[in-house]
Amino acid sequence: MAKRNDDSDKPLFEQAKHSLVQALTVGEFGVGDVLPPIEDLAARIRCSTGTMRRALTELAQEGLVKRIQRRGTVVTKRPSKGRVCFVLSTDLHTNMIFQDVVYGTLVGADYHVEVLPGFQNFQEVARQCRRMREAPHSLDSLIIIRPNLNTAADRALFEETAALFLRRVQYSIEDRNLFPATPLVATDQQQAAKDIMEHLLSLGHRKIAGFAGFSPGEDSYPSEFSRYSTHLLNVAGAEFIPHYGGLEKEDELNRLFKKEGVTAYCAITDHHAMLVVNICHRLGLRVPQDVSIVGRNDTPWSRECTPQLTTISLNPEGAGRALLECLERQNVGSKPLPYGYVMRVSPRLVVRESTGPAPKTRARSR
């Protein structure tokens, strides 16, 4: 528990307190342990017993230690590794998937976390982030989930706000880093496309459609997924048909399924997949006997609908671990992360009842 060189310009009692906190953080003293006598602690970092007593008093006020008569000073909890400003998405659906998992991962790793709703405009989010950063107990880290920045001014404000924090990381479904000064954790869209297409190909599907955005040329994760899927199916001698426009266009889906011979469809979300299932029923098509449907996100209703949805999970547990790793790789003394760093999280295909053998494959098997 030696005094750190980079603390030499701080008051001696702060150096003593920091040294104790470091010892608790690295586990030199665990919860329930009795600390050595004040005289021994003071001798270890070369300060007076009065200085060490003041440091212990502050740690007791913060709840890290407790003085127990005839026993000594007992460690009651581990120190926080840092204080994180956790900014949620403007999309409540995304928050449902990630909020509890990411929060639990950070708290479980001994971080103090302040959650900031993201549904207001980004100017208000940035103002609150700045207030938290400048508060007496300032938050030194920023995690933001899917920042919804529609204007150049918002994007500039994001970069300015993120730069205030010592450590920062963002999560997005897209694996393109729009803010390269802030490390990115993203879902691996190529892996998602590969897992889904391999599953559908194994079931005999050779003409597959999927939502690719609201218009051709759009730059978004549905368009990324569409590009990857098209390439994979071309290599396999099959066809991917991008579906653009409204999510509930019954006439478009009727054309795809009845006129173009599409036997499988990849939706943008589980909710969208359920809408497609309902449209199939209205068109007289059975799921999965006539059309296989794949959702996305593995939300609770993917298991509660009929049929239960085959879906691609965004792997929120993996995303939480990746966000934590990116945060901790920015600690003082760690090797700096490269500019534009992206950590991709592998999704998971969850196979349920909404996918089955392609109709022709089933007919041949009979």
C-alpha positions as CSV (number, residue, x, y, z in Angstrom):
1,M,0.0,0.0,0.0
2,A,2.6,2.5,-1.1
3,K,2.0,6.1,-1.9
4,R,1.5,6.7,-5.6
5,N,4.0,9.0,-7.4
6,D,1.2,10.9,-9.2
7,D,-0.4,11.8,-5.9
8,S,2.6,13.8,-4.6
9,D,1.0,17.2,-5.3
10,K,-2.1,16.3,-3.2
11,P,-2.5,17.1,0.6
12,L,-1.1,14.3,2.7
13,F,-4.4,13.2,4.1
14,E,-5.8,12.8,0.6
15,Q,-2.8,10.7,-0.3
16,A,-3.4,8.6,2.8
17,K,-7.1,8.2,1.9
18,H,-6.3,7.4,-1.8
19,S,-3.8,4.7,-0.7
20,L,-6.4,3.1,1.5
21,V,-9.0,3.2,-1.2
22,Q,-6.6,1.6,-3.7
23,A,-5.9,-1.2,-1.2
24,L,-9.6,-1.9,-0.8
25,T,-10.2,-1.7,-4.5
26,V,-7.5,-4.3,-5.4
27,G,-8.7,-6.6,-2.6
28,E,-5.7,-6.2,-0.2
29,F,-8.4,-5.9,2.4
30,G,-11.8,-7.5,1.8
31,V,-15.2,-6.9,3.1
32,G,-15.3,-8.0,6.8
33,D,-11.5,-7.7,7.3
34,V,-10.2,-5.7,10.2
35,L,-7.6,-3.1,9.1
36,P,-4.2,-3.0,10.8
37,P,-3.8,-0.5,13.7
38,I,-3.7,3.2,12.7
39,E,0.0,3.3,13.7
40,D,0.9,0.6,11.3
41,L,-1.2,2.1,8.4
42,A,0.5,5.5,9.0
43,A,3.9,4.0,9.0
44,R,3.2,2.2,5.7
45,I,2.6,5.4,3.8
46,R,4.9,7.6,6.0
47,C,2.2,10.0,7.5
48,S,1.2,10.9,11.0
49,T,-1.4,9.0,12.9
50,G,-3.6,12.1,12.9
51,T,-3.5,12.2,9.1
52,M,-4.4,8.6,8.9
53,R,-7.2,9.0,11.4
54,R,-8.7,11.8,9.3
55,A,-8.5,9.6,6.2
56,L,-10.3,6.7,8.1
57,T,-12.9,9.1,9.3
58,E,-13.8,10.2,5.8
59,L,-13.9,6.5,4.6
60,A,-16.3,5.8,7.5
61,Q,-18.5,8.7,6.4
62,E,-18.6,7.2,2.9
63,G,-19.6,3.8,4.3
64,L,-16.4,2.0,3.3
65,V,-15.3,1.2,6.8
66,K,-16.8,1.1,10.3
67,R,-15.2,1.5,13.6
68,I,-16.3,-1.3,16.0
69,Q,-15.5,-1.0,19.7
70,R,-12.9,-3.6,20.9
71,R,-12.6,-4.9,17.4
72,G,-11.1,-2.2,15.3
73,T,-11.8,-0.7,11.9
74,V,-13.7,-3.1,9.7
75,V,-14.1,-3.0,5.9
76,T,-17.9,-2.8,5.2
77,K,-17.9,-2.5,1.3
78,R,-15.6,-2.2,-1.6
79,P,-15.0,1.3,-3.1
80,S,-16.7,2.3,-6.3
81,K,-14.3,1.9,-9.3
82,G,-15.8,5.1,-10.8
83,R,-19.0,7.0,-11.3
84,V,-20.8,6.4,-14.6
85,C,-23.4,8.5,-16.4
86,F,-25.5,6.0,-18.2
87,V,-27.6,7.7,-20.9
88,L,-30.5,5.6,-22.3
89,S,-31.8,5.6,-25.8
90,T,-34.7,7.6,-27.1
91,D,-36.2,4.3,-28.1
92,L,-38.0,2.6,-25.3
93,H,-37.8,-0.8,-27.0
94,T,-34.0,-0.6,-27.0
95,N,-34.0,0.4,-23.3
96,M,-36.2,-2.6,-22.4
97,I,-33.5,-4.9,-23.9
98,F,-30.4,-3.2,-22.6
99,Q,-31.1,-1.0,-19.5
100,D,-31.3,-3.6,-16.7
101,V,-28.5,-5.8,-18.1
102,V,-26.0,-3.0,-18.6
103,Y,-26.9,-1.4,-15.3
104,G,-26.5,-4.7,-13.5
105,T,-23.1,-5.4,-15.2
106,L,-21.7,-2.1,-14.1
107,V,-23.0,-2.2,-10.6
108,G,-21.7,-5.8,-10.3
109,A,-18.3,-4.5,-11.3
110,D,-18.4,-2.0,-8.4
111,Y,-19.3,1.1,-10.4
112,H,-21.7,3.8,-9.1
113,V,-24.2,4.4,-11.9
114,E,-26.5,7.3,-12.5
115,V,-29.2,6.6,-15.2
116,L,-30.2,9.5,-17.4
117,P,-33.3,9.1,-19.6
118,G,-32.6,9.8,-23.3
119,F,-36.2,10.6,-24.5
120,Q,-35.7,14.3,-24.4
121,N,-33.9,16.3,-27.1
122,F,-30.1,15.9,-27.1
123,Q,-29.5,19.5,-26.0
124,E,-31.2,18.7,-22.7
125,V,-29.3,15.4,-22.4
126,A,-26.0,17.2,-23.0
127,R,-26.9,19.8,-20.4
128,Q,-27.6,17.2,-17.8
129,C,-24.4,15.3,-18.7
130,R,-22.4,18.4,-18.2
131,R,-24.1,19.1,-14.8
132,M,-23.3,15.6,-13.7
133,R,-19.7,15.9,-14.8
134,E,-19.2,19.2,-13.0
135,A,-21.0,18.2,-9.7
136,P,-19.0,17.9,-6.5
137,H,-19.1,14.1,-6.8
138,S,-18.5,14.2,-10.5
139,L,-19.2,11.3,-12.8
140,D,-16.0,10.4,-14.6
141,S,-17.4,8.0,-17.2
142,L,-20.1,8.1,-19.9
143,I,-22.0,5.3,-21.5
144,I,-24.6,6.2,-24.1
145,I,-27.0,3.8,-25.8
146,R,-27.9,4.4,-29.5
147,P,-27.5,8.2,-29.5
148,N,-30.3,9.6,-31.8
149,L,-28.6,12.6,-33.3
150,N,-30.5,13.9,-36.3
151,T,-28.6,17.2,-37.1
152,A,-25.0,18.2,-37.5
153,A,-25.4,20.5,-34.5
154,D,-26.5,17.5,-32.3
155,R,-23.5,15.4,-33.5
156,A,-21.1,18.2,-32.7
157,L,-22.7,18.6,-29.3
158,F,-22.3,14.9,-28.7
159,E,-18.6,15.0,-29.4
160,E,-18.1,18.0,-27.2
161,T,-20.1,16.5,-24.3
162,A,-18.3,13.1,-24.6
163,A,-15.0,14.8,-24.5
164,L,-15.7,16.1,-20.9
165,F,-15.6,12.6,-19.5
166,L,-12.4,10.7,-18.7
167,R,-13.8,7.5,-20.1
168,R,-16.6,7.1,-22.6
169,V,-18.1,4.4,-24.8
170,Q,-21.2,4.2,-27.0
171,Y,-23.4,1.3,-28.1
172,S,-25.2,1.2,-31.5
173,I,-26.8,-1.6,-33.5
174,E,-24.9,-0.3,-36.5
175,D,-21.2,-1.2,-36.6
176,R,-20.1,2.0,-38.3
177,N,-18.5,4.4,-35.9
178,L,-20.0,7.8,-36.5
179,F,-18.0,9.3,-33.5
180,P,-14.5,7.8,-33.8
181,A,-13.2,9.7,-30.8
182,T,-15.6,7.6,-28.6
183,P,-15.1,3.8,-28.6
184,L,-18.1,1.9,-30.1
185,V,-19.7,-1.4,-29.0
186,A,-21.9,-2.7,-31.8
187,T,-23.9,-5.7,-32.9
188,D,-22.1,-7.7,-35.6
189,Q,-24.5,-7.4,-38.5
190,Q,-22.5,-9.7,-40.7
191,Q,-22.7,-12.4,-38.1
192,A,-26.5,-11.8,-37.7
193,A,-27.0,-12.2,-41.4
194,K,-24.8,-15.3,-41.6
195,D,-26.6,-17.0,-38.8
196,I,-30.1,-16.3,-40.1
197,M,-29.3,-17.2,-43.7
198,E,-27.5,-20.4,-42.8
199,H,-30.5,-21.4,-40.8
200,L,-33.0,-20.7,-43.6
201,L,-30.8,-22.3,-46.2
202,S,-30.6,-25.4,-44.1
203,L,-34.4,-25.6,-44.2
204,G,-34.4,-25.5,-48.0
205,H,-35.4,-21.8,-48.5
206,R,-34.0,-20.4,-51.7
207,K,-35.9,-17.1,-52.1
208,I,-35.8,-15.0,-48.9
209,A,-37.0,-11.4,-48.4
210,G,-36.3,-9.0,-45.6
211,F,-36.9,-5.4,-44.5
212,A,-34.1,-3.3,-45.9
213,G,-35.2,0.2,-44.9
214,F,-37.8,2.8,-46.0
215,S,-36.1,3.5,-49.4
216,P,-33.2,2.2,-51.5
217,G,-29.9,3.8,-50.8
218,E,-30.8,4.3,-47.1
219,D,-27.7,4.0,-44.8
220,S,-28.9,2.0,-41.8
221,Y,-28.6,-1.3,-40.1
222,P,-31.5,-2.9,-42.1
223,S,-29.7,-1.9,-45.3
224,E,-26.4,-3.3,-43.9
225,F,-28.2,-6.6,-43.1
226,S,-29.7,-6.6,-46.6
227,R,-26.3,-6.2,-48.3
228,Y,-24.7,-8.9,-46.3
229,S,-27.7,-11.3,-46.8
230,T,-27.7,-10.6,-50.6
231,H,-24.0,-11.5,-50.8
232,L,-24.4,-14.7,-48.7
233,L,-27.3,-16.0,-50.7
234,N,-25.7,-15.2,-54.0
235,V,-22.7,-17.3,-53.1
236,A,-25.1,-20.1,-52.1
237,G,-27.1,-19.9,-55.3
238,A,-30.2,-18.4,-53.6
239,E,-31.8,-15.0,-53.8
240,F,-32.4,-12.2,-51.2
241,I,-35.2,-9.7,-52.1
242,P,-34.9,-6.4,-50.2
243,H,-38.3,-5.1,-49.0
244,Y,-38.6,-1.3,-48.7
245,G,-41.3,1.1,-47.5
246,G,-44.0,0.7,-44.8
247,L,-43.8,-2.2,-42.4
248,E,-47.5,-3.2,-42.9
249,K,-48.1,-3.0,-46.6
250,E,-50.3,-6.0,-47.2
251,D,-50.2,-5.7,-51.0
252,E,-46.4,-5.7,-51.0
253,L,-46.2,-8.8,-48.9
254,N,-48.9,-10.5,-51.0
255,R,-46.8,-9.9,-54.0
256,L,-43.6,-11.2,-52.4
257,F,-45.2,-14.4,-51.0
258,K,-47.8,-15.3,-53.7
259,K,-46.3,-13.8,-56.9
260,E,-42.6,-13.9,-56.4
261,G,-42.5,-17.2,-54.5
262,V,-40.7,-15.9,-51.3
263,T,-40.8,-18.6,-48.6
264,A,-39.1,-16.8,-45.8
265,Y,-39.1,-13.2,-44.4
266,C,-36.7,-11.4,-42.1
267,A,-38.3,-8.6,-40.1
268,I,-36.7,-5.5,-38.5
269,T,-38.0,-6.3,-35.0
270,D,-40.0,-8.9,-33.2
271,H,-43.0,-6.5,-33.3
272,H,-42.6,-6.2,-37.1
273,A,-42.4,-10.0,-37.3
274,M,-45.7,-10.4,-35.5
275,L,-47.3,-7.9,-37.9
276,V,-46.1,-10.0,-40.8
277,V,-47.4,-13.2,-39.2
278,N,-50.9,-11.5,-38.9
279,I,-50.8,-10.4,-42.5
280,C,-49.9,-13.9,-43.6
281,H,-53.0,-15.2,-41.7
282,R,-55.2,-12.6,-43.6
283,L,-53.6,-13.8,-46.9
284,G,-54.4,-17.4,-46.1
285,L,-50.8,-18.3,-45.5
286,R,-49.7,-20.5,-42.7
287,V,-46.6,-19.8,-40.6
288,P,-44.2,-21.7,-40.8
289,Q,-45.9,-24.2,-43.2
290,D,-46.1,-21.7,-46.1
291,V,-43.9,-18.9,-44.9
292,S,-41.1,-18.8,-42.3
293,I,-40.7,-15.6,-40.3
294,V,-37.6,-14.4,-38.4
295,G,-37.7,-11.6,-35.9
296,R,-35.1,-9.5,-34.2
297,N,-34.2,-8.6,-30.6
298,D,-35.6,-11.7,-28.7
299,T,-38.1,-9.5,-26.8
300,P,-40.5,-11.1,-24.2
301,W,-43.4,-11.2,-26.7
302,S,-41.3,-13.3,-29.1
303,R,-41.9,-16.1,-26.7
304,E,-45.6,-15.2,-26.0
305,C,-47.0,-15.0,-29.5
306,T,-48.3,-17.8,-31.7
307,P,-46.2,-19.3,-33.2
308,Q,-43.3,-18.4,-31.0
309,L,-40.8,-16.4,-33.0
310,T,-37.4,-17.5,-34.3
311,T,-35.4,-14.4,-33.7
312,I,-31.9,-12.9,-33.5
313,S,-31.0,-11.8,-30.0
314,L,-28.8,-8.7,-29.8
315,N,-27.0,-10.5,-26.9
316,P,-27.5,-7.7,-24.3
317,E,-25.3,-9.7,-21.8
318,G,-22.4,-9.7,-24.2
319,A,-23.0,-6.0,-25.0
320,G,-22.9,-5.2,-21.2
321,R,-19.6,-7.1,-20.8
322,A,-18.2,-5.3,-23.9
323,L,-19.2,-1.9,-22.6
324,L,-17.5,-2.6,-19.3
325,E,-14.4,-3.9,-21.0
326,C,-14.2,-0.7,-23.2
327,L,-14.6,1.4,-20.1
328,E,-11.9,-0.3,-18.1
329,R,-9.5,-0.4,-21.0
330,Q,-9.5,3.4,-20.7
331,N,-8.2,3.4,-17.1
332,V,-5.1,5.4,-16.2
333,G,-2.1,3.4,-17.1
334,S,-3.9,1.2,-19.6
335,K,-2.8,1.1,-23.3
336,P,-4.9,3.7,-25.1
337,L,-7.6,2.3,-27.4
338,P,-7.1,3.1,-31.1
339,Y,-8.9,6.1,-32.6
340,G,-12.2,4.8,-34.1
341,Y,-12.1,1.6,-32.0
342,V,-15.1,-0.7,-32.6
343,M,-15.8,-3.8,-30.5
344,R,-18.3,-6.1,-32.2
345,V,-20.7,-8.3,-30.2
346,S,-21.9,-11.5,-31.7
347,P,-25.7,-11.9,-31.8
348,R,-27.4,-15.2,-31.1
349,L,-30.0,-16.9,-33.2
350,V,-32.8,-18.3,-31.2
351,V,-34.8,-20.9,-33.2
352,R,-38.4,-21.4,-32.3
353,E,-41.7,-22.2,-34.1
354,S,-42.0,-19.5,-36.8
355,T,-39.4,-21.1,-39.1
356,G,-39.7,-24.5,-40.8
357,P,-38.8,-26.4,-44.0
358,A,-39.5,-24.5,-47.2
359,P,-42.9,-25.7,-48.8
360,K,-41.2,-27.5,-51.7
361,T,-38.7,-29.2,-49.4
362,R,-41.6,-30.4,-47.2
363,A,-43.5,-31.7,-50.2
364,R,-40.5,-33.7,-51.4
365,S,-40.0,-35.1,-47.9
366,R,-43.6,-36.5,-48.0
